[in-house]
């Protein structure tokens, strides 16, 4: 049980990254209000959401008298010129986001939270991403693939959109949705054993 946790996310990318660390997880999706607060910074916003997701799931585990394991949650937000770019609602929104990102630098903020009976610890990873100029034809083709719809900023660096990413400064896994370095630190602090089998 030393490498087993609850994951407050249905993201297959986060599960895959945890598996790379040798972590087994039970998925407990969380449902919280993700509306930004007035005058809330992007950094504060993602940290708050990650913390709330983890704590809601920990409370759920306690109420159902399930096995007490650490709960990990994460939240990823794409930011362009101080504006949060969430998941696109439709084709038009996805195309508009990609046109705005085309040929420019933007930031990807991913916060991670680990909640246990002792409390909740958080960490933040911020990565600067440079996207190449993308033609309208490529934008339309990418959106038609369906890939952008469940992703902040309407793209996934680990998927087809990888061809649009010219350079990053920071954490590749953070852009994917779970910064491995920060996550490992938080899990170790919560008593989770890494790099071990069983």
N, C-alpha and C positions, 0 to 999 in steps of 0.2 A: 504493500500500500504506500510505500515511500515515494513512488513515482506516479501516483494516480491523483487526478484532480477533477473538479467540475469545471466545465468550460461554458461560460455564459455567452455563447455565440454559436450560430449555425454555419459560420464561414468554413467551407472546406479547406481554404488556404491556411487558416489558423490551426485547424486540426493537423494538417500536413506538417506545418512548422513545429508543432509540439511533438509530433511523432519523431521528427528528426532529432529532437532532444531526448528521445527515449521516454517521453511522457505519455501515459495512457489517460484518456479523458472521457468523462460522461457529459454529454451535451445537455445543457439546461438553458434553452433560449430565454432571454429576458425581454420584457416589454416595458419600456419607460417612455416618458414624454421627452423627445429630443429637440424641443424648441429652444433656441438660444435665449439666454436671459438678456435683458437690456444692458448695454454697455459691457457685456462679457467679452473678454478677449478670446481669440480662437484657441489659444493654449489652455486657458481656464475651462473653456467649453468642453474640449475633448477629455480633459482630466475629470471633470465633473461627471460626464456621461459614463466613462469607464468605471469610476467609483460607484455610481448609482447602480449600474448593471450588476456589478459584483455583489454589492450589498443586498440588492433585491433577491438575487439567487441564493445568497447565503441564508437569508431569512426564510426563503421557500424551503430550503433543505432542512432547516431547523424545525419548521412547522410540520413537515412530513416525517420527521424523525428518521431521516436518512443518515447514512454513514457520514461522519464529520470529516470532510476533506476540504482543502483550500479551494476557493472559487476564483478563477481567472476570468477577467473581462477585458476587452479592448475596444477602443473607438478610433476610427481613422477619418480625418477630414482633410480635404484639399482646399487650399487657400490661395486666391489670386488677388493681389492688391488689397488685402485685408477683407475680402469677401469670401464667405464660406461657400464652397461648391459641394452640395450633397449629392445624393443619388438622383439621376435624372428621372423625371416622371414619364416622359414620352420621347419619341424620336426627335421632335423639335428641340426639346430641352437638351438632349444629348448632343445634337449637332451644334447648338449654340455654345455649350460648354467647351467642346473641342475646338471650335473656331476661336474662342477667347484664349485658350491655352496655346494654340498654335504659334510656334516661333518665339515662345516666351519662357521665362523662368517662373516657377510657382513653388509653393511649399506644401509638403505633406506632413501633417502632424498625427502621430499615433500615440495615444496614451494607453498604458497598461495598468490594471489594478488587480491586486491579489488580496482577497478578503478571507480572514480566518476568525476564530473566536477571539483572538488577541487584538484584532483591529484590521484596518485596511491600509495597504501601502501602495503608492502609485509611482509611476515613472513616465517620462515623456520623451519621445524621439521625434526630432524635427529634421526633415531631409529636404534639400533644395533640388528641384528637378528642372532640367532644361528640355523642353519639347521642341522638336524640329518644326519647321513650317509644314503644315499638312494641307494638301489640296482638298478642295471640296469633294472631288470624286473619291478620294481615300477616306474622308470623313464619312461620307454616305455609305461606303462599302463596309467600314468598320462598324458603324451603327447598325447596319443591316445584319451583321453577324449575331447581334443580340448580346454581345459581351458587356457593353457599357451599363446596362440597366441596374445591376445590383452593386455598382461600384461608385464610390465618392469620386467626383470629378469626371465621371463618365469614361474611365479607362482603367485597365488592369495592366500593370507593368509586366506581370509574369505571363500575360497572354499575347494576343495578336498585337496589342498596342506597344509591345516592346520595340517594334520597329520605329516608333515615333520618338522614343526616348534617346536624346542625344547624349546627355550626361546627368549624373546625379552626384550630389555632395551630401553624404550621410549614409543612412541605413537602407539597403535594398529590401531587406525583410520588413523594415518599418513601412516602406511604401506598399508592400504586399498586404500589410495589415497587422503584423505582429513582430516588433523589433526583437530579434533573438537575444541580443546581448542584455538589454534591459529586462526582458522576460526571465532570462536565466537567473539574474541577480535577485529578482523578486521571489522567484520560486525557491531558490536556495534559502533566502531569509525566512520563508514559510516552512522550511524543513523538508523540502522536496529534494530527492537525490537525483542528480543528473549524471549522464554518462555511465549508467549502470543498467543492466538488464534484470527484469524480474522485480 
